[in-house]
């Protein structure tokens, strides 16, 4: 999980938006449209980031339709401290 977080948040473009998505989902589950509105990012961009985060087991998707909700995984929750360390490093750069 630590390698995935470093890669997704620091090693690739879009890391800051992925952090914003994770923090928004930490408040409550949301679908892609709600996330796009909450963080003021284009819907298609949000969908791309969601796919990456699901692929790396940071998020899980509840449902298959347009309104599918996204949740933080248990694996992410077990590695929250690592997430906070990585995002702290992002703020320093």
PyMOL commands that set and color helices and strands:
alter all, ss='L'
color gray80, all
select helices_A, chain A and resi 2-11+15-27+32-39+43-55+74-78+80-92
alter helices_A, ss='H'
color red, helices_A
select strands_A, chain A and resi 30-31+59-62+69-72
alter strands_A, ss='S'
color yellow, strands_A
deselect
rebuild
show_as cartoon
